[in-house]
Amino acid sequence: MQKNLPLTQRNIFVAALVVVLAFGGGFFAGQYNPRPIDKVNLQNKETAVDTRADFGTFWKAWNILNEKNPTASSVSDQDKIYGAISGLVGSLNDPYTVFFKPDEAKAFEEEIAGNFSGIGIEVGIKDKVLTVIAPLKDTPAYRAGIKSGDKILKIDETITTDLSIDKAVKLMRGQKGTPVTLTIFHEGDEEPREVKIIRDVINIPTLDTELRKDGIFVIRLYMFSENSASLFRKAMKQFTESGSDKLILDLRGNPGGYLYAAVDMASWFLPEGKIVVTEDYGNNEEPEIFRSRGYNLFSDKLKFIILIDGGSASASEILAGALRDHGRATLVGEKSFGKGSIQEAINLTPDTVLKITRATWLTPNGKTIAEVGLTPDHKVELTREDLEAKRDPQMDKAVELLLQ
């Protein structure tokens, strides 16, 4: 059974939703010694693939470890297989392709459902450094002042250099009420600083709306969750009933989520058939194109601005990139994160999951976002001093443009 995660209804997870990751891969046997096969009890399962790799070396190592390593007997054969899968996935050097053992798969499901215990940040690898994509609103990390773009140098006493995302996430997750200390370096700071955070149950918010006194309607979208498309539909109804023709969609700090939600939201502003995003599989495979469903309720008189920053990733970049490319929205803020790959979650067994990178995605104009991000039409920096003074120059700029 194949399970689809965040971005499409067939389980394509574009977001860098990373509060629970673990390296993984697949396991098959080619050339082998019969004895290990009996030990791992493969029985009627498929055990051969078309490859020139010599699996004899693997089985030789299996036998030597079992016969000569004193700790081998304390590790079950199934756990050894899990370890082999993790090693296989790790060899790809792709931080977004991961394998979840049963306990990790359960935690992953809990996070996707939007309820787990931890500190509430999305993390990814940027420039080979563990980096905060975005703190989730009203979570311990958010209240502790963690910002998009913060480099996590240490988690308690563990240095994060060469630490996989899944291991980093495991260190940050934990029981409600327990502390974890992050050593953070923020661009512009002279020295790293330590931030102590108390873990709590994380309930991921999705969306809220506001009709400002100046007549501008604001939608703040925090995540492309399973129910975000229906919530956005309600927000569109509120916007229409308000009588306003000025809209701000705030995607700052939104790390992404379900692809189908991004496509559905884009459909409110684009004619039917217009390209929203293209999945590029490479290897001479046909790309898959996702097109607007053509709700297209708003005329060209709509004044529309989308706010983005370094915490806007994945599905956020898909939506913002599509509406900018089609001339429907202006982007204000700072360069987005640059999460341009698409993941698919597959159940290897009923209790294990393999999440693999399937493709990179392109905006309607054919631009890739991976490692590059979206550059706003109006670049406006939001500094730590602005936050401390409760100023929002990015929102101020959007309002200025809409009222001109």
C-alpha positions in Angstrom: 0.0 0.0 0.0 1.4 3.3 -1.0 0.8 6.3 1.3 0.9 9.8 0.0 2.2 12.7 2.1 2.0 16.4 1.8 1.8 17.8 -1.6 -0.5 15.7 -3.7 -3.4 13.5 -3.1 -1.3 10.6 -4.1 1.1 11.4 -1.4 3.7 13.8 -2.6 5.2 15.7 0.2 6.9 18.9 -1.0 7.3 20.6 2.3 10.3 20.4 4.3 8.3 19.2 7.1 11.1 17.7 9.1 10.2 17.3 12.7 10.7 13.5 12.4 13.2 12.2 9.8 15.4 9.1 9.5 17.7 8.0 6.7 16.5 4.8 5.0 16.3 2.9 1.7 15.3 -0.5 0.3 16.9 -3.9 0.7 17.3 -6.7 -1.9 19.6 -9.7 -2.2 21.3 -10.8 -5.3 24.3 -13.1 -4.9 24.3 -14.5 -1.4 25.1 -17.3 0.9 22.0 -19.4 1.7 22.5 -19.4 5.5 21.8 -15.7 6.0 18.6 -15.9 4.0 17.4 -18.5 6.5 18.4 -16.3 9.3 16.5 -13.2 8.1 13.5 -15.3 7.2 12.9 -13.8 3.8 10.6 -16.8 2.8 8.3 -15.8 -0.1 9.4 -12.2 -0.3 11.1 -10.8 -3.5 14.8 -11.1 -3.0 16.3 -10.3 -6.4 16.8 -7.1 -8.5 18.5 -6.4 -11.8 21.9 -5.2 -10.7 25.6 -5.9 -11.3 26.4 -5.2 -7.6 28.0 -8.1 -5.7 25.7 -8.9 -2.8 28.1 -11.6 -1.7 30.2 -9.0 0.2 27.1 -8.0 2.2 26.3 -11.5 3.2 30.0 -12.2 4.0 29.9 -9.2 6.3 26.6 -10.4 7.8 28.2 -13.8 8.7 31.4 -12.3 10.1 29.5 -9.9 12.3 27.1 -12.6 13.6 30.0 -15.0 14.3 32.6 -12.7 15.7 31.1 -9.5 17.1 30.0 -10.0 20.7 27.1 -7.6 20.4 25.6 -9.1 17.3 23.5 -11.6 19.2 21.7 -8.7 21.1 20.5 -7.2 17.9 17.6 -8.8 16.1 17.9 -9.8 12.5 15.1 -7.4 11.7 16.9 -4.5 13.2 20.0 -5.4 11.2 17.8 -5.3 8.1 16.6 -1.8 9.2 20.2 -0.8 9.6 21.1 -2.0 6.1 18.2 0.0 4.7 19.3 3.1 6.5 22.8 2.6 5.2 21.5 2.2 1.7 19.5 5.4 1.9 22.4 7.3 3.5 24.6 6.4 0.5 22.4 8.7 -1.6 23.5 11.8 0.3 19.9 13.1 0.0 18.7 14.5 3.4 15.1 14.3 2.2 15.1 10.6 1.3 14.6 8.8 4.6 13.5 5.5 6.1 11.2 5.2 9.1 11.4 2.2 11.4 8.1 1.3 13.1 8.5 3.8 16.0 9.7 6.5 13.7 6.9 5.9 11.2 4.4 6.3 14.0 6.0 9.6 15.1 6.0 10.7 11.5 2.3 10.0 11.1 1.6 12.0 14.3 3.5 14.9 13.0 1.7 14.9 9.7 -1.5 14.8 11.6 -0.4 18.0 13.3 0.1 16.9 16.9 3.3 15.9 18.5 5.6 16.7 21.4 8.7 18.8 20.7 9.8 22.4 20.3 8.0 23.3 17.0 10.5 24.1 14.3 10.9 22.9 10.7 14.5 22.2 9.8 16.4 21.4 6.7 20.0 21.3 5.3 21.1 24.5 3.7 24.7 25.0 2.6 25.5 21.7 4.4 24.4 23.2 7.7 21.3 22.3 9.8 19.1 25.3 9.4 15.7 26.4 10.7 13.2 26.7 7.9 10.6 28.2 10.2 9.4 28.1 13.8 5.7 27.2 14.0 3.5 29.9 15.4 2.9 29.9 19.1 5.2 27.0 19.8 8.1 26.9 22.4 10.7 27.6 19.6 8.6 30.6 18.3 8.3 32.0 21.9 12.0 31.5 22.5 12.9 33.7 19.5 14.1 31.1 17.1 14.0 32.6 13.6 14.0 31.4 10.0 17.6 31.0 8.8 19.0 30.3 12.2 21.9 27.8 12.0 21.7 25.1 14.7 25.3 24.3 15.7 24.6 22.1 18.7 21.7 20.3 20.3 22.5 20.1 23.9 26.1 18.7 23.8 25.8 17.2 20.3 27.5 19.0 17.5 25.3 19.0 14.4 28.1 18.9 11.8 27.4 15.9 9.6 24.4 15.1 11.8 21.5 13.7 9.7 18.2 15.5 9.8 16.4 12.6 11.4 19.0 12.3 14.2 18.7 16.1 14.8 15.0 15.8 15.0 15.1 12.9 17.4 17.3 15.0 19.7 14.9 17.9 19.6 11.8 16.0 20.1 10.9 14.7 23.6 8.5 14.5 26.4 6.5 17.6 27.3 8.1 19.7 30.1 11.6 18.6 29.4 14.3 21.0 28.3 16.6 21.1 25.3 19.3 23.7 24.6 20.1 24.8 21.1 23.3 26.6 20.1 22.2 29.0 17.5 24.0 31.3 15.1 21.9 34.0 13.3 23.2 36.0 10.4 24.4 39.3 11.7 25.3 38.1 15.2 28.9 38.2 16.3 28.8 35.0 18.3 26.6 31.9 18.6 24.1 31.9 21.5 22.5 29.2 23.6 18.7 29.1 23.7 17.0 26.8 26.3 13.6 25.6 25.2 11.0 23.6 27.2 9.3 21.0 25.0 5.5 21.0 24.8 2.7 19.4 22.8 2.7 21.0 19.3 -0.6 21.8 17.6 0.2 23.1 14.2 -1.9 26.1 13.2 -3.2 26.4 9.7 -4.9 29.8 8.8 -6.4 33.0 10.1 -7.9 36.0 8.5 -8.2 39.8 9.2 -10.1 42.6 7.5 -8.0 45.7 8.3 -9.6 49.1 8.9 -8.0 50.4 5.6 -10.1 47.8 3.7 -7.2 45.3 3.0 -8.1 41.7 3.6 -5.2 39.6 5.1 -4.9 35.8 5.0 -2.1 34.3 7.1 -1.4 30.7 6.0 0.9 28.9 8.4 1.0 25.5 6.7 -0.4 23.5 3.7 -2.1 20.9 5.9 -4.7 18.3 5.0 -7.6 20.6 5.7 -5.9 23.9 4.5 -7.7 23.8 1.1 -11.1 23.8 2.7 -10.1 26.5 5.2 -8.8 28.6 2.3 -12.1 28.2 0.5 -13.9 29.7 3.6 -11.3 32.5 3.6 -12.1 33.2 0.0 -15.8 33.4 0.9 -15.0 35.9 3.7 -12.9 38.0 1.3 -15.6 38.1 -1.3 -18.3 39.1 1.2 -16.0 41.8 2.6 -16.3 43.7 -0.6 -12.5 44.4 -0.7 -10.4 44.2 -3.8 -7.1 44.3 -1.9 -5.7 41.0 -0.7 -2.5 40.1 1.2 -1.5 36.4 1.5 1.1 36.0 4.2 3.2 32.9 3.6 6.1 34.0 5.8 7.4 31.1 7.9 5.2 28.6 6.0 7.3 25.5 5.4 4.9 23.9 3.0 2.9 20.7 3.0 0.4 19.1 0.6 0.9 19.8 -3.1 -2.8 19.4 -3.9 -3.6 22.2 -1.4 -1.2 24.6 -3.2 -2.7 23.7 -6.6 -6.3 24.2 -5.2 -5.4 27.6 -3.8 -3.8 28.7 -7.0 -7.0 27.7 -8.8 -8.9 30.6 -7.2 -6.8 33.1 -9.2 -6.0 31.3 -12.5 -8.1 30.2 -15.4 -8.7 26.5 -15.9 -5.7 24.7 -17.5 -3.0 27.2 -16.5 0.1 25.5 -15.3 0.7 25.7 -11.5 3.8 23.5 -11.2 5.7 21.0 -13.2 7.4 17.9 -11.6 10.6 17.2 -13.4 11.7 13.6 -13.0 14.8 13.8 -15.2 16.2 10.6 -16.8 14.2 11.4 -20.0 11.0 10.7 -18.1 7.9 12.6 -19.0 7.3 15.5 -16.5 4.0 15.7 -14.7 2.1 19.0 -15.0 -0.4 20.2 -12.4 -2.9 22.7 -13.8 -5.4 25.2 -12.3 -8.9 23.8 -11.8 -10.2 27.2 -12.9 -12.2 28.6 -10.0 -10.8 31.9 -11.1 -13.3 34.1 -9.3 -11.3 37.3 -9.4 -10.9 39.8 -12.2 -7.7 41.6 -13.2 -8.8 44.5 -10.9 -7.8 42.4 -7.9 -4.8 43.9 -6.1 -2.9 41.0 -4.7 0.4 40.8 -2.7 2.1 37.7 -1.3 4.5 38.0 1.6 7.5 35.6 1.6 10.7 35.2 3.6 13.4 32.6 4.3 10.9 30.4 6.1 8.6 30.2 3.0 9.4 26.8 1.5 8.1 24.0 -0.7 4.3 24.4 -1.3 4.6 28.1 -0.3 7.1 28.6 -3.1 4.9 26.6 -5.6 1.9 28.8 -4.9 3.8 32.1 -4.8 5.9 31.2 -7.9 2.8 30.2 -9.9 0.8 33.4 -9.1 3.8 35.6 -9.8 4.7 33.9 -13.1 1.1 34.4 -14.3 1.1 38.0 -13.3 -1.6 37.6 -10.6 0.4 38.6 -7.6 3.4 40.7 -6.5 5.9 39.2 -4.0 7.2 41.3 -1.1 9.7 40.4 1.6 12.9 38.3 1.5 14.2 35.4 -0.6 12.4 32.1 0.1 14.1 29.0 1.4 14.6 27.1 -1.9 13.0 23.7 -1.2 12.6 22.5 -4.8 12.3 18.8 -4.5 9.3 16.6 -4.1 9.0 13.6 -1.8 6.7 10.6 -1.9 5.9 8.4 1.1 5.6 4.6 0.4 4.7 2.0 3.0 7.4 -0.8 2.7 5.4 -2.8 5.3 2.3 -1.9 7.3 4.5 -0.3 10.0 7.5 1.1 8.1 7.7 4.0 5.6 10.2 5.0 2.9 10.0 8.7 1.9 11.9 9.3 -1.3 12.8 12.2 -3.4 10.9 11.7 -6.7 11.5 14.9 -8.6 12.3 18.6 -8.7 9.6 21.1 -9.5 9.5 24.0 -11.8 7.4 27.2 -11.8 5.1 27.8 -14.8 8.0 29.8 -16.5 10.3 26.7 -16.1 12.4 28.1 -13.3 13.8 25.8 -10.7 13.7 26.9 -7.0 15.9 24.2 -5.5 18.7 25.9 -3.5 17.9 29.2 -5.2 14.5 30.3 -3.8 12.1 33.0 -5.0 13.4 36.5 -5.1 10.7 39.0 -4.2 9.7 41.8 -6.5 10.1 44.2 -3.6 12.9 43.1 -1.2 12.2 44.3 2.4 14.3 43.0 5.3 12.8 42.3 8.7 15.5 42.7 11.4 15.6 41.5 14.9 15.3 45.1 16.0 12.1 45.3 14.0 10.7 42.3 15.8 11.7 43.6 19.2 10.1 46.9 18.5 7.0 45.1 17.1 7.5 46.7 13.7 6.6 44.9 10.4 8.2 46.8 7.5 7.3 44.0 5.1 3.6 44.2 5.9 3.9 48.0 5.8 5.4 47.8 2.3 2.6 45.5 1.1 0.0 47.9 2.5 1.7 50.9 0.8 1.6 49.2 -2.6 -2.0 48.2 -2.3 -3.2 51.7 -1.3 -1.3 53.4 -4.0 
